[in-house]
């Protein structure tokens, strides 16, 4: 609903002070590389819950019940209140092999 063309944008804009951000990425190298990235970040909290104010990261397809159509290397990130430049730098250092 953060995008103006979204059908729920007007309602969300009237009710919220701003819009959050959830981003996902498919890490090259499969599940093992995605796990390595999750272990290498310093600011991002590796968790399944996306409801806090801290930036969180979750590797999907980690659990046997996950849909097999979801790539094993897919990371889902929820951006919190930390400084954006710090989060970007942390993610960049984790993605370096």
N, C-alpha and C positions, 0 to 999 in steps of 0.2 A: 504493500500500500504506500510505500515511500515514493513510488514513481507517479508522476502526474497522470499518466495514461491508465493507471490501475483503476478498476471500477470502484474500489473502496477508498481511494485517495482522499476524497472530500471529507468523508466521515473521519478517517484517521487523522487528517490534518486539523480538523476541528477539535478532536479529543486529545491528541498527543502534543507534547512539547517539541518533539523531534522524532526522527526515524532511526532505528537501529540498523545493524548490518550483520547478516550471516552470509558467509562466502564459503564456497567449496572448491577444492582443487583435486585433481587426480595426479598423484605423485608418480613420476617415471621411476620404474624399478620395482613396482609391485608392493605387496603387503609388507615385506621386510623393510623396504626403503621408507614406506610411510610410517612404520613403527619407529624407525631410526630418527625421522624428523620429529615425531612426537616426543621422543626421549631427549632430543637435542635442544628444543626451545627452552628458554629460561623464564620468560614472562607469561607465556600462554599456559593456562591450566589444562592438563589433559583430563577431560571429564566427559561424561555423557550429558549432564545437565547444561542447558543453555539459558538458565534463568537468572544468573547473577550479574553483578556489575563488572566482574573481572572478565578479561578476554579468555575464551575457552577454545579448546581444540579437541576434536573427536575423530578417531579413525573408524569409519563405517565398515561394515562387513567383518568386524572383529569377532562377533558372536555367531555361533552356528545357525541361529534362527534367522539371520539377516537374509534378505532377498538376494539370490545369486546374480541378479541383474546389476546390483550395485558393485562397482569395481572395488577390489580388495585394497586398493591404494588410495581410495577417496578419503580426503580429510575435510571435515566440516569445521569452520571457524566462526565463532561469534565474537564480534568486536565489542570490547568493554570500554571502560573509562580511561585506560592508560593512554599515554601520549602516543599518537599515531606513528611518529618517527621511530620511537623506541620499539613498537610492535613490528614495524616493517624491518628494522635492523635485526631484531631477534629472529624473525622468520627467514630473512636472507641468510643469516649465519647458519641456521639449521638446515637449509636447503643445499648448502655447499657440501660437496662430497669430497 
